């Protein structure tokens, strides 16, 4: 951050990411320019909420004036538009932190996703949140005057910038708390210097704001609007979630979501309910239409605001939903919690435990309804949030069956990467005599689809789940069965297809195991330090060999995932299974001179086929070359 000073006025440089965001916002969001007012009013509302909360512990913050409101005004001659609030305000350090930097985790990753396509980038910026910087969509200069509540002096802070690379900041006298933002409008923005236009925008985007939004009254007289010296409240100024559902339009629900979710797009779905009984609370919970850029950061705070009797308590009350529902946005308003509740109290509160249970049930119910009645919407939800919902299988034992019913998978039936098959659908089309749900895990869809372990299943027409998300190993380790059907890996343990194999097949397998015992023993001796066991397989029809994890050992895919993330995986050797009908195996039966090389190549090929990495790639290439030369003689 660069800095220069003249008297008490300092000039500082924006954080690099702020410069990028300002440039993109001005050029990508102009077609949606009205959202700047929604964003600034939303910030003003948050400032009022924060003052009310902090004043619960320190009434002096009100400075003998507990009136909380937001005011919108304009000056036609000066071509300025001003949004002010009587909220918490900011001190110098907070101004620099809030208006000069972006403190979101994953910010750099967000900017790497931007493509230069204005339409696509506008969508991404909407997911990131536009906030204060949206002012520069319509203004070529922005001035901020602010003072934090109950500061010992009347010293406030003046911040100003033209949206370029720098901003100025200086200490000024300011008698009142709160923040005043003045926008010096760009050419072509004159329609914003009209009371009727501003009222129209406020009612469209900010009608749900709890605090009154004040403007000077206007009267139509002699063919024009005349401003009166009297305030009027432009918005409804009541908690939207406290109204009856039949009083709220779909558009109002959507606009409230954009406020509470700090999102640019409409939500996918929502649920609104008043709960009465031992605990009394109202919940308005939303499923966003798109995943935020930092969805997979499990430390990201949740998006639910907690109110107590309509008094704002805290943003991002993570105790209200489990981690795997961190995509949920909305509001919970309790009638029972104390106003001085803290995050520490929330962690031990029985009331919060009941609210959390209720919110979790409501969201799962909403998702079940979408899955059953609006498959297109549910498919969109799954594409955005499916991997996160999968975490719930291992985190939420009480709702494991409900979550399992919501899971979707790719399978060998469709042979595409789209995850669209439920476990219920899989069971409904199981073959006669099939008693198990079969799956294969791999680090990519193509690796799963092309796994040699699937060969016998394709031959017999048995559907197999193709699991390639990192979280899938967690899912199957915590989901041993579904509706009485055991989930079984095709790459672990001895393969038992039960009645899907006839007596003749089983007899032939036993015969081959005896005929090839000498070869399997010899390979085991050759690969003594690499394999636990070598045996004849009936999994394969085309490949010469495959690696299998023992029934109680960790799968090879999970071991690789752990190592890739820097964790230790238990030492366990795989089982090598050979295909007795494959020419390579038949040749190996009569091979003496290069037997160890052939055995090593067979093992390395099987390791590569399941997505593993060779310990000695150069040695593998050398052996292949040598064997090719020998075969050519």
Buried (B, 14 or more C-beta within 10 A) or exposed (E): EEEEEEEEBBBBBBBBBBBBBBEBBBEBBEEBBBBBBBBBBBBBBBBBBBBBBBBBEEEEBBBEEEEBBBBBBBEEEEBBBBBBBBBBBBBBEBBBEBBBBBEBEBBEEBBEEBEEEBEEBBBBBBBBBBBBBBBBBBBBBBBBBBBBBBBEEEBBBBBBBBBEBBBBBBBBEBEBBBBBBBBBBBEEBEEBBBBEBBBEBBBBBBBBBBBBBBBBEBEEEEEEEEBEEEEEEBBBBBBBBBBEEEEBEEEBBBBBBBBBBBBBBBBBBBBBBBBEEEBBBBBBBBBBBBBBBBBBEEEBEBBBBBBBEBBBBBBBBBBBBBBBBBBBBBBBBBBBBEEEBEEEBBEEBEBBBBBBBBBBEBBBEBBBBBBEEBEEBBBBBBBBBBBBBBBBBBBBEEBBEBBBBBBBBBBBBBEEEBBBBBBEBBBEEBEEEBBBBBBBBBBEBEBBBBBBBBBBBBEBEBBBBBBBBBBBBBBBBBBEEBEEBEBBBBBBBEBEBEEBBEEEBEEBBEEBBEEBEEBBEBBBEBBEEBBBEBBBBBBBBEBBBBBBBBEEBBBBBBBBBBEEEEEEBEEBBBBBBBBBBBEBBBEBBEBEEBBBBBBBBBBBBBBBBBBBEBEEEEEBEEBBEEBEEEEEE
